[in-house]
Amino acid sequence: MAEFFQNFNWWSLLDLVSFLLVSVFLIVFFHKRNSLRMAILWALHMLIYFGVGIASYVVGNGFLNMTLKILDYWTIFLIVAFVVVYQSDFKVIISRLAHGRFDNKLEYNLSEESLVQSAGEIVKACQNMAKNDIGALIIIVKNSIPSHLLDTGTALGANVSAGLIESIFSTKGPLHDGAVIIKGDKILSAACFLPLSQEVDIAKDLGTRHRAAIGVTEETDVFSIVVSEETGIISTVKAGQIKRYMTPEKLLEEIKMAYGILSHPTREKKRERKFL
């Protein structure tokens, strides 16, 4: 790094800016991943790296050259470790770049009444499946979804109904494996295979369906509903965050929010109390 300061030019400035951008990215990434210790570690490393480099340049005569070499190797090690540890996140990024196509069907405006009716049918189906120990994975799309996820299943384009959803997930049916993808009042596709979450802190009692429900919401802006085949517990997932033990009333609220016809039930209730 001492040579870097001694031969400083425009290319060196570009190199410096790139290093700073990468460093800021890593700090922000670690922070968003709730890895505060890693963010602090990288920030300290960056400060020490530049501090030692500047001190070596100012003093000269090979001062701290060995330390700089060690820091150079340590920087490479940290970047490689970052790629290895968070390889699943890079897979998501690559998947988004590789599969840029999105499904843009059903862009017509549906009435709120139609969406509420569809939400009620989904709740009814989930209740019945939970009572009968039938596992299910339902994905609700508000805007768009990568078409490669739809292509993994069987296209339907059928109206949303409790009976149809239950028949799809019946173990005797050919489409019970995988997920059902719903947009508006239509079931776009069934038996779709979704990316599994690679998070290590997911509860051990949550199986493949739950990991798929979490994984797809980490990759795409969708809403997932899971019915556990073993326990009958209904769970919802949004942006990688899972909520379990959904009651019919709470599930209906969550679906309405996913459809965009209910902003926030708690806030709505507070507003009602103000006017009472």
C-alpha positions as CSV (number, residue, x, y, z in Angstrom):
1,M,0.0,0.0,0.0
2,A,3.0,2.3,0.5
3,E,3.7,2.0,-3.3
4,F,0.0,3.0,-3.9
5,F,0.5,6.3,-2.1
6,Q,3.9,7.0,-3.7
7,N,2.5,6.5,-7.2
8,F,-0.8,8.1,-6.7
9,N,-2.6,9.1,-9.9
10,W,-6.1,9.2,-11.4
11,W,-6.2,5.4,-11.6
12,S,-5.2,5.2,-8.0
13,L,-8.0,7.5,-7.2
14,L,-10.5,5.2,-9.0
15,D,-9.0,2.3,-7.1
16,L,-9.4,4.1,-3.8
17,V,-13.0,5.1,-4.6
18,S,-13.8,1.5,-5.6
19,F,-12.4,0.2,-2.3
20,L,-14.4,2.7,-0.3
21,L,-17.6,1.8,-2.2
22,V,-17.0,-1.9,-1.5
23,S,-16.3,-1.2,2.1
24,V,-19.5,0.9,2.6
25,F,-21.5,-1.8,0.8
26,L,-20.1,-4.5,3.1
27,I,-20.9,-2.5,6.2
28,V,-24.5,-1.8,5.1
29,F,-25.0,-5.4,4.0
30,F,-23.7,-6.8,7.3
31,H,-25.9,-4.3,9.2
32,K,-29.0,-5.3,7.3
33,R,-28.3,-8.9,7.9
34,N,-28.2,-8.1,11.6
35,S,-24.5,-8.9,11.7
36,L,-23.5,-5.8,13.6
37,R,-20.3,-7.4,14.8
38,M,-19.2,-8.1,11.3
39,A,-20.0,-4.5,10.2
40,I,-17.9,-3.2,13.1
41,L,-15.1,-5.6,12.3
42,W,-14.9,-4.5,8.6
43,A,-15.2,-0.8,9.6
44,L,-12.3,-1.1,12.1
45,H,-10.2,-3.1,9.5
46,M,-10.8,-0.3,6.9
47,L,-9.7,2.4,9.4
48,I,-6.6,0.5,10.5
49,Y,-5.7,-0.3,6.8
50,F,-5.8,3.4,5.8
51,G,-4.2,4.5,9.1
52,V,-1.2,2.2,8.7
53,G,-0.9,3.1,5.0
54,I,-0.8,6.8,5.7
55,A,1.6,6.4,8.5
56,S,3.9,4.3,6.3
57,Y,3.8,6.9,3.6
58,V,4.5,9.8,5.9
59,V,7.4,8.1,7.8
60,G,8.8,6.3,4.8
61,N,11.9,4.0,4.8
62,G,9.9,0.8,4.8
63,F,8.0,1.7,8.0
64,L,5.2,-0.8,8.7
65,N,5.7,-2.5,5.3
66,M,5.3,-6.0,6.9
67,T,2.1,-4.8,8.6
68,L,0.8,-3.5,5.3
69,K,1.4,-6.9,3.6
70,I,-0.4,-8.7,6.4
71,L,-3.3,-6.3,6.0
72,D,-3.4,-6.8,2.3
73,Y,-3.7,-10.6,2.7
74,W,-6.3,-10.1,5.5
75,T,-8.4,-7.9,3.2
76,I,-8.4,-10.6,0.6
77,F,-9.3,-13.2,3.2
78,L,-12.2,-11.1,4.5
79,I,-13.7,-10.6,1.0
80,V,-13.4,-14.4,0.2
81,A,-14.9,-15.2,3.5
82,F,-17.8,-12.8,2.8
83,V,-18.5,-14.5,-0.5
84,V,-18.4,-18.0,1.0
85,V,-20.6,-17.2,4.0
86,Y,-23.2,-15.2,2.1
87,Q,-23.1,-17.3,-1.1
88,S,-26.9,-17.9,-0.9
89,D,-27.5,-14.1,-1.1
90,F,-25.3,-14.0,-4.2
91,K,-27.4,-16.8,-5.7
92,V,-30.5,-14.7,-5.2
93,I,-28.8,-11.7,-6.9
94,I,-27.7,-13.8,-9.8
95,S,-31.1,-15.4,-10.1
96,R,-32.7,-11.9,-10.3
97,L,-30.3,-10.9,-13.0
98,A,-30.6,-14.2,-15.0
99,H,-34.4,-14.3,-14.8
100,G,-35.4,-10.7,-15.5
101,R,-38.7,-11.6,-17.1
102,F,-41.8,-11.0,-14.9
103,D,-45.3,-12.1,-15.3
104,N,-47.5,-9.2,-16.2
105,K,-50.8,-10.9,-16.7
106,L,-54.0,-9.8,-15.0
107,E,-53.1,-6.1,-15.0
108,Y,-56.8,-5.1,-15.2
109,N,-58.3,-3.4,-12.1
110,L,-60.2,-5.8,-9.9
111,S,-62.9,-4.5,-7.6
112,E,-62.3,-4.5,-3.9
113,E,-65.4,-6.8,-3.6
114,S,-63.8,-9.4,-5.9
115,L,-60.5,-9.3,-3.9
116,V,-62.3,-9.6,-0.6
117,Q,-64.2,-12.6,-1.9
118,S,-61.0,-14.3,-3.1
119,A,-59.4,-13.6,0.3
120,G,-62.4,-15.2,2.0
121,E,-62.0,-18.3,-0.2
122,I,-58.3,-18.6,0.6
123,V,-59.1,-18.4,4.4
124,K,-61.8,-21.0,4.1
125,A,-59.5,-23.4,2.2
126,C,-56.7,-22.9,4.8
127,Q,-59.1,-23.6,7.7
128,N,-60.4,-26.8,6.1
129,M,-56.9,-28.0,5.2
130,A,-55.7,-27.3,8.7
131,K,-58.5,-29.3,10.2
132,N,-57.9,-32.2,7.9
133,D,-54.1,-32.2,8.3
134,I,-53.4,-31.3,4.7
135,G,-50.2,-29.3,4.0
136,A,-50.4,-26.3,1.7
137,L,-48.2,-23.5,0.4
138,I,-50.0,-20.5,-1.2
139,I,-48.2,-17.5,-2.7
140,I,-50.1,-14.3,-3.2
141,V,-48.7,-11.9,-5.8
142,K,-49.7,-8.2,-5.7
143,N,-47.7,-6.8,-8.6
144,S,-45.5,-9.3,-10.5
145,I,-43.5,-12.4,-10.1
146,P,-40.5,-13.8,-12.0
147,S,-41.9,-16.0,-14.8
148,H,-39.3,-18.7,-14.1
149,L,-41.1,-19.5,-10.9
150,L,-44.4,-19.9,-12.7
151,D,-42.8,-22.0,-15.3
152,T,-41.8,-24.7,-12.7
153,G,-45.5,-25.5,-12.2
154,T,-48.7,-26.2,-14.2
155,A,-50.5,-23.1,-15.6
156,L,-54.1,-22.9,-14.5
157,G,-55.7,-19.4,-14.9
158,A,-58.7,-20.6,-12.8
159,N,-60.8,-18.5,-10.5
160,V,-59.9,-18.7,-6.8
161,S,-62.2,-21.0,-4.8
162,A,-61.8,-22.9,-1.6
163,G,-62.8,-26.2,-3.2
164,L,-60.3,-25.8,-6.0
165,I,-57.4,-25.0,-3.6
166,E,-58.3,-27.9,-1.4
167,S,-58.5,-30.3,-4.3
168,I,-55.1,-29.1,-5.6
169,F,-53.4,-29.9,-2.2
170,S,-55.2,-33.2,-1.7
171,T,-52.5,-35.9,-1.4
172,K,-54.5,-37.9,-4.0
173,G,-54.1,-35.2,-6.6
174,P,-51.2,-34.8,-9.0
175,L,-50.5,-31.2,-8.1
176,H,-50.3,-31.4,-4.3
177,D,-46.5,-31.0,-4.3
178,G,-45.2,-27.5,-4.6
179,A,-46.9,-24.1,-4.3
180,V,-50.0,-22.5,-5.7
181,I,-49.4,-19.0,-7.0
182,I,-52.4,-16.6,-6.9
183,K,-52.8,-13.1,-8.3
184,G,-56.0,-11.2,-7.9
185,D,-58.9,-13.6,-8.3
186,K,-57.0,-16.1,-10.4
187,I,-54.8,-19.1,-9.6
188,L,-52.0,-18.6,-12.1
189,S,-50.1,-21.8,-11.5
190,A,-49.9,-24.9,-9.2
191,A,-47.2,-27.4,-8.2
192,C,-44.6,-24.6,-8.4
193,F,-41.1,-25.2,-6.9
194,L,-39.7,-22.3,-5.0
195,P,-36.2,-21.4,-3.7
196,L,-35.5,-22.6,-0.2
197,S,-34.2,-20.1,2.4
198,Q,-30.6,-20.7,3.5
199,E,-31.1,-18.9,6.9
200,V,-29.6,-21.0,9.7
201,D,-31.7,-19.5,12.5
202,I,-35.0,-20.9,11.3
203,A,-36.8,-23.0,13.9
204,K,-35.9,-26.7,13.6
205,D,-39.6,-27.8,13.6
206,L,-40.2,-25.9,10.4
207,G,-39.9,-28.1,7.3
208,T,-39.3,-27.7,3.6
209,R,-42.7,-25.9,3.0
210,H,-41.8,-23.2,5.5
211,R,-38.3,-22.8,4.1
212,A,-39.7,-22.4,0.6
213,A,-42.3,-19.9,1.9
214,I,-39.5,-17.9,3.5
215,G,-37.1,-18.3,0.6
216,V,-39.5,-16.9,-2.1
217,T,-40.3,-13.8,0.0
218,E,-36.6,-13.2,0.4
219,E,-36.2,-13.2,-3.4
220,T,-39.4,-11.7,-4.5
221,D,-42.0,-9.2,-3.2
222,V,-44.8,-11.8,-2.5
223,F,-46.8,-13.0,0.4
224,S,-46.8,-16.7,1.5
225,I,-49.2,-18.8,3.5
226,V,-48.2,-22.2,4.9
227,V,-50.5,-24.8,6.3
228,S,-48.6,-27.4,8.3
229,E,-49.5,-31.0,7.5
230,E,-48.2,-32.2,10.9
231,T,-49.7,-29.6,13.3
232,G,-52.3,-27.8,11.3
233,I,-50.7,-24.5,12.2
234,I,-51.3,-21.7,9.7
235,S,-48.4,-19.3,9.2
236,T,-47.7,-16.3,6.9
237,V,-44.5,-14.9,5.6
238,K,-43.6,-11.5,4.3
239,A,-40.1,-10.3,3.5
240,G,-38.5,-13.3,5.1
241,Q,-40.4,-12.8,8.4
242,I,-42.7,-15.6,9.5
243,K,-45.8,-15.2,11.7
244,R,-47.3,-18.4,13.1
245,Y,-50.6,-19.5,14.7
246,M,-52.8,-17.4,12.4
247,T,-56.5,-17.2,13.4
248,P,-59.1,-16.9,10.6
249,E,-59.6,-13.2,11.4
250,K,-55.9,-12.4,11.5
251,L,-55.2,-14.4,8.3
252,L,-58.0,-12.5,6.5
253,E,-56.4,-9.2,7.5
254,E,-53.0,-10.4,6.4
255,I,-54.3,-11.4,3.0
256,K,-56.2,-8.1,2.6
257,M,-52.9,-6.3,3.3
258,A,-51.1,-8.5,0.7
259,Y,-53.8,-7.6,-1.8
260,G,-53.4,-3.9,-0.9
261,I,-57.0,-3.4,0.2
262,L,-56.2,-2.9,3.8
263,S,-53.2,-0.7,4.8
264,H,-52.7,-1.6,8.4
265,P,-55.5,-3.1,10.6
266,T,-54.1,-1.7,13.9
267,R,-54.0,1.8,12.4
268,E,-57.4,1.5,11.0
269,K,-58.8,0.5,14.4
270,K,-57.1,3.5,16.0
271,R,-58.6,5.8,13.5
272,E,-62.1,4.4,14.2
273,R,-61.6,5.0,17.9
274,K,-60.7,8.6,17.3
275,F,-64.0,9.2,15.6
276,L,-66.1,7.4,18.2
